[in-house]
Amino acid sequence: MTSQAALAGEIEVEAFRRLYPLQFYERHLNDNVRPDARPLGRARATSLALGTVPTADGSAMAKIGHTQTMLAGVKLEVMTPATDAPDEGRIAVDFQMPPICSPDVRPGRPVDTAAVISEQLFSVLASSGVINLKELSISKGQAAWMAYLDIYCLDADGALFDAALLAAIGAFAHLRFPAVSMTEEGKVIPLSGDTVLEDGNKEQPKVQEQRQQLTLGKIPFSLTCMLHKKYILADPTAEEEKIFQTTITVVLDHSGRLVSFYKPGGSALASTSTIQDCMALTRYRVKELQKILDEALSEMEPV
């Protein structure tokens, strides 16, 4: 076959893919493979880098496949704890999709998906017990840390929640508390070797003497699956999500406990056997992601 004939064949295939995307995919599904040669139950290659934002107290970048990229950063601010939880801090989650992440995102227009993912992330972080809010306390009843988690989708290519959750977990795993002290007036100030109070006295009541690491509880990981007829596609791309439309997202912690289960509509029905298959795929994925997180943590500098 000449190069011109090969090029013409590629153009025909691409044209068929654009004009009849469902039929194009179904031809591959019949062979239990995707157009990129990935098996139906396999997730894309995943990486996690910690400490990617020097100005944040904790940060991480998660990448799934060649394009899906999430950047997460945690910034700590001092707050007055609530009266009903005097020894606890708080977390706030904001997931953002700037126009650079996808041609479907228009400048100046809010993206409904971003608000939904923000709520889902907060719900998972709160219900899983991965973060002990008591560790965010500085001084009971006087001061605590407010942890602002900001996640930016730099390149959207399907299964956004999975990548966002991984980046969030990485950012909290990288989090270090600033060393601080508290004055007699209850003011929290950062500590350093040369810190001097207004009266010139260097002696300060130390609350946190060094940058301590947050202790993570049962860590949640997720896997989104696409449903179409009898097929289950793990970790769908953006193209697959547009074609098949019915998704299931399962969140498990590293012990296999179910944290949450999302099925936001769609035409395909999720039978008991289908849910069980998605759970099994998620359990395998959790082991993969836990290994990726462990490798990223092993490359961190000791506290």
GUTIBA-368788 format. One record per residue (C-alpha): z, x negated, y; residue number from 0; residue in one letter. Coordinates in Angstrom, 1 decimal. Example, Ala and Ser with C-alpha at 12.3 -4.5 7.8 and 13.67 -1.06 7.14 Angstrom:
REM residues 2
     c3     c1     c2  nr rest
    7.8  -12.3   -4.5   0    A
    7.1  -13.7   -1.1   1    S
***
This chain:
REM residues 303
     c3     c1     c2  nr rest
    0.0    0.0    0.0   0    M
   -1.0   -1.4    3.4   1    T
    1.4   -1.7    6.3   2    S
   -0.4    1.1    8.1   3    Q
   -0.2    3.4    5.1   4    A
    3.5    2.6    4.8   5    A
    4.1    3.3    8.5   6    L
    2.2    6.6    8.2   7    A
    4.4    7.6    5.3   8    G
    7.6    6.8    7.2   9    E
    6.4    8.9   10.1  10    I
    5.6   11.8    7.8  11    E
    9.1   11.6    6.2  12    V
   10.8   11.4    9.6  13    E
    8.7   14.4   10.9  14    A
    9.7   16.4    7.8  15    F
   13.3   15.5    8.4  16    R
   13.2   16.7   12.0  17    R
   11.3   19.9   11.3  18    L
   13.0   20.9    8.1  19    Y
   16.4   19.2    8.0  20    P
   18.0   21.5    5.4  21    L
   15.1   21.2    3.0  22    Q
   15.0   17.4    3.6  23    F
   18.7   17.1    2.7  24    Y
   18.6   19.4   -0.3  25    E
   15.9   17.2   -1.9  26    R
   18.4   14.4   -1.8  27    H
   21.4   16.5   -2.8  28    L
   19.6   17.5   -6.0  29    N
   19.9   13.8   -6.9  30    D
   23.5   13.6   -5.8  31    N
   22.7   11.1   -3.1  32    V
   22.3   11.2    0.7  33    R
   19.3    9.9    2.7  34    P
   21.3    6.7    3.5  35    D
   21.8    6.2   -0.2  36    A
   25.5    7.0    0.0  37    R
   27.0    8.9   -2.9  38    P
   28.2   12.4   -1.9  39    L
   31.8   11.7   -2.5  40    G
   31.9    8.3   -0.8  41    R
   33.1    7.7    2.8  42    A
   31.4    5.2    5.1  43    R
   32.6    1.7    5.5  44    A
   35.7    1.6    7.7  45    T
   37.4   -1.0    9.8  46    S
   40.5   -1.1   12.0  47    L
   41.4   -3.6   14.7  48    A
   44.8   -3.7   16.3  49    L
   45.7   -4.9   19.8  50    G
   42.3   -4.1   21.3  51    T
   43.7   -3.1   24.7  52    V
   45.9   -5.8   26.2  53    P
   47.3   -3.6   29.0  54    T
   48.6   -1.0   26.5  55    A
   51.9   -1.1   24.7  56    D
   50.0   -0.4   21.5  57    G
   46.3    0.0   20.8  58    S
   43.7    0.0   18.0  59    A
   40.0    0.6   17.5  60    M
   38.8    2.4   14.4  61    A
   35.2    2.3   13.3  62    K
   33.6    4.4   10.5  63    I
   30.1    3.6    9.6  64    G
   27.7    1.9   12.0  65    H
   28.4    4.0   15.0  66    T
   31.6    6.2   14.8  67    Q
   34.0    4.4   17.1  68    T
   37.4    5.4   18.4  69    M
   39.6    3.5   20.8  70    L
   43.3    4.4   21.0  71    A
   46.0    3.2   23.4  72    G
   49.7    4.1   23.8  73    V
   51.4    3.7   27.1  74    K
   55.2    4.0   27.4  75    L
   57.0    5.5   30.5  76    E
   60.6    6.2   31.0  77    V
   61.7    9.8   31.0  78    M
   64.9   11.8   31.0  79    T
   65.5   13.2   27.5  80    P
   65.8   17.0   27.0  81    A
   69.3   18.4   26.9  82    T
   68.7   19.8   23.4  83    D
   67.5   16.4   22.1  84    A
   69.4   13.8   24.2  85    P
   68.7   11.0   21.8  86    D
   64.9   11.6   21.4  87    E
   61.8   10.6   23.2  88    G
   58.5   12.5   23.3  89    R
   54.8   11.9   22.6  90    I
   51.7   13.4   24.3  91    A
   48.2   13.2   22.9  92    V
   44.9   13.3   24.8  93    D
   41.6   13.0   23.0  94    F
   38.6   12.4   25.3  95    Q
   34.9   12.5   24.7  96    M
   33.1   10.9   27.6  97    P
   29.3   11.4   28.0  98    P
   28.6    8.0   26.6  99    I
   29.7    9.1   23.1 100    C
   27.0   11.6   22.4 101    S
   23.9   13.2   24.0 102    P
   25.5   16.6   23.4 103    D
   28.3   15.8   25.9 104    V
   27.3   16.5   29.5 105    R
   28.9   14.9   32.5 106    P
   31.4   17.1   34.3 107    G
   31.7   19.7   31.5 108    R
   34.8   19.9   29.3 109    P
   34.2   19.6   25.6 110    V
   36.0   22.2   23.5 111    D
   36.0   19.9   20.5 112    T
   38.2   17.4   22.5 113    A
   40.9   20.0   23.2 114    A
   40.9   21.1   19.5 115    V
   41.2   17.6   18.2 116    I
   44.0   16.8   20.7 117    S
   46.0   19.7   19.3 118    E
   45.3   18.8   15.7 119    Q
   46.4   15.2   16.3 120    L
   49.6   16.2   17.9 121    F
   50.4   18.7   15.2 122    S
   49.8   16.1   12.4 123    V
   51.8   13.4   14.1 124    L
   54.7   15.9   14.7 125    A
   54.7   17.6   11.3 126    S
   54.1   14.5    9.2 127    S
   57.3   12.7   10.3 128    G
   55.3    9.5   10.9 129    V
   57.1    8.9   14.2 130    I
   60.9    9.1   14.5 131    N
   61.4   10.4   18.0 132    L
   65.0    8.9   17.9 133    K
   63.4    5.5   18.0 134    E
   62.0    6.4   21.4 135    L
   65.5    6.7   22.8 136    S
   66.7    4.1   25.3 137    I
   70.2    5.4   26.1 138    S
   71.4    8.8   24.7 139    K
   71.3   11.5   27.3 140    G
   70.1    9.1   30.1 141    Q
   66.7    7.6   29.3 142    A
   64.0    7.7   26.6 143    A
   60.4    6.7   26.2 144    W
   57.5    9.1   26.8 145    M
   54.7    7.8   24.6 146    A
   51.2    8.8   26.0 147    Y
   48.6    8.4   23.3 148    L
   45.0    8.4   24.7 149    D
   42.1    8.3   22.4 150    I
   38.5    7.7   23.6 151    Y
   35.5    8.5   21.4 152    C
   33.1    5.8   22.2 153    L
   30.4    6.8   19.8 154    D
   30.5   10.2   18.0 155    A
   28.9   10.4   14.5 156    D
   30.7   13.1   12.6 157    G
   34.3   13.5   11.2 158    A
   35.8   12.8   14.6 159    L
   39.3   13.8   13.6 160    F
   39.4   11.3   10.7 161    D
   38.5    8.4   13.0 162    A
   40.8    9.6   15.8 163    A
   43.8    9.9   13.4 164    L
   43.2    6.4   12.0 165    L
   43.0    5.0   15.5 166    A
   46.2    6.8   16.5 167    A
   48.1    5.5   13.5 168    I
   46.8    2.0   14.2 169    G
   47.9    2.2   17.9 170    A
   51.4    3.3   16.9 171    F
   51.6    0.7   14.2 172    A
   50.8   -1.9   16.9 173    H
   53.3   -0.4   19.4 174    L
   56.0   -2.7   20.8 175    R
   58.8   -1.5   23.0 176    F
   59.3   -3.5   26.2 177    P
   62.7   -5.2   26.6 178    A
   64.6   -3.2   29.2 179    V
   68.1   -2.9   30.7 180    S
   69.9   -0.2   32.5 181    M
   71.8   -0.5   35.8 182    T
   75.1    1.2   36.5 183    E
   73.1    3.8   38.4 184    E
   71.1    4.7   35.3 185    G
   67.9    3.0   36.4 186    K
   65.9    1.4   33.6 187    V
   64.3   -2.0   34.5 188    I
   62.2   -4.4   32.5 189    P
   63.9   -7.5   31.2 190    L
   62.7  -11.1   31.6 191    S
   64.2  -14.5   31.7 192    G
   64.1  -14.6   35.5 193    D
   65.0  -11.0   36.2 194    T
   67.5  -10.8   39.0 195    V
   69.3   -7.7   40.3 196    L
   69.4   -6.7   43.9 197    E
   72.9   -8.2   44.3 198    D
   71.6  -11.5   42.9 199    G
   73.5  -11.2   39.6 200    N
   71.4  -12.1   36.5 201    K
   73.9  -10.5   34.1 202    E
   72.6   -7.1   33.0 203    Q
   73.6   -4.6   30.3 204    P
   70.9   -5.0   27.7 205    K
   69.6   -1.9   26.0 206    V
   66.6   -3.3   24.1 207    Q
   66.8   -7.1   24.0 208    E
   63.3   -7.8   22.7 209    Q
   60.0   -6.1   22.1 210    R
   60.7   -4.1   18.9 211    Q
   58.3   -2.6   16.6 212    Q
   58.1    1.2   15.9 213    L
   59.1    2.0   12.4 214    T
   56.5    4.4   10.9 215    L
   57.5    7.0    8.4 216    G
   55.2    8.7    5.9 217    K
   51.7    7.8    7.3 218    I
   49.1   10.6    7.3 219    P
   45.4   10.0    6.7 220    F
   42.6   12.5    6.5 221    S
   39.2   13.1    5.0 222    L
   36.7   15.7    6.2 223    T
   34.3   17.2    3.7 224    C
   31.1   19.2    4.2 225    M
   30.4   22.1    1.9 226    L
   27.0   23.3    0.9 227    H
   26.4   25.5   -2.1 228    K
   27.9   23.5   -5.0 229    K
   27.9   20.2   -3.2 230    Y
   30.7   18.4   -1.4 231    I
   29.8   15.7    1.1 232    L
   32.7   13.4    2.0 233    A
   32.9   11.9    5.5 234    D
   29.9   13.7    7.0 235    P
   27.7   12.3    9.8 236    T
   27.0   14.2   12.9 237    A
   23.6   15.2   11.6 238    E
   25.1   16.5    8.4 239    E
   27.7   18.6   10.3 240    E
   24.9   20.2   12.4 241    K
   22.9   21.1    9.2 242    I
   25.6   22.4    6.9 243    F
   28.2   23.6    9.4 244    Q
   31.1   24.3    7.0 245    T
   33.8   21.6    7.0 246    T
   37.2   21.1    5.3 247    I
   39.7   18.5    6.6 248    T
   42.6   17.6    4.3 249    V
   45.5   15.5    5.6 250    V
   47.8   13.7    3.1 251    L
   50.5   11.2    3.7 252    D
   50.5    8.0    1.6 253    H
   52.7    9.6   -1.0 254    S
   50.1   12.3   -1.6 255    G
   52.1   15.1    0.2 256    R
   49.9   17.7    1.9 257    L
   50.4   17.5    5.7 258    V
   47.7   19.9    6.9 259    S
   44.5   21.6    5.9 260    F
   41.8   22.7    8.3 261    Y
   38.8   25.0    7.6 262    K
   37.4   26.1   11.0 263    P
   35.1   28.8    9.8 264    G
   31.6   28.2    8.3 265    G
   29.5   30.3    6.0 266    S
   30.4   28.5    2.7 267    A
   33.4   29.7    0.8 268    L
   36.1   27.3   -0.4 269    A
   37.1   28.2   -3.9 270    S
   40.2   26.9   -5.6 271    T
   38.2   24.3   -7.5 272    S
   36.4   23.2   -4.3 273    T
   39.7   22.7   -2.6 274    I
   41.1   20.7   -5.5 275    Q
   38.0   18.5   -5.5 276    D
   38.5   17.9   -1.7 277    C
   42.1   17.0   -2.4 278    M
   41.1   14.5   -5.0 279    A
   38.6   12.9   -2.7 280    L
   41.2   12.7    0.0 281    T
   43.8   11.0   -2.3 282    R
   41.3    8.3   -3.1 283    Y
   40.4    7.9    0.6 284    R
   44.1    7.7    1.5 285    V
   44.4    4.6   -0.7 286    K
   41.4    3.0    1.0 287    E
   42.8    3.7    4.5 288    L
   46.3    2.5    3.6 289    Q
   44.8   -0.8    2.4 290    K
   42.7   -1.1    5.6 291    I
   45.9   -0.5    7.7 292    L
   47.9   -3.0    5.7 293    D
   45.2   -5.7    6.2 294    E
   45.1   -5.0    9.9 295    A
   48.9   -5.3   10.1 296    L
   48.9   -8.5    8.2 297    S
   46.8  -10.1   10.9 298    E
   49.3   -9.2   13.6 299    M
   51.6  -11.7   15.1 300    E
   55.2  -11.4   14.0 301    P
   57.6   -9.6   16.3 302    V
***
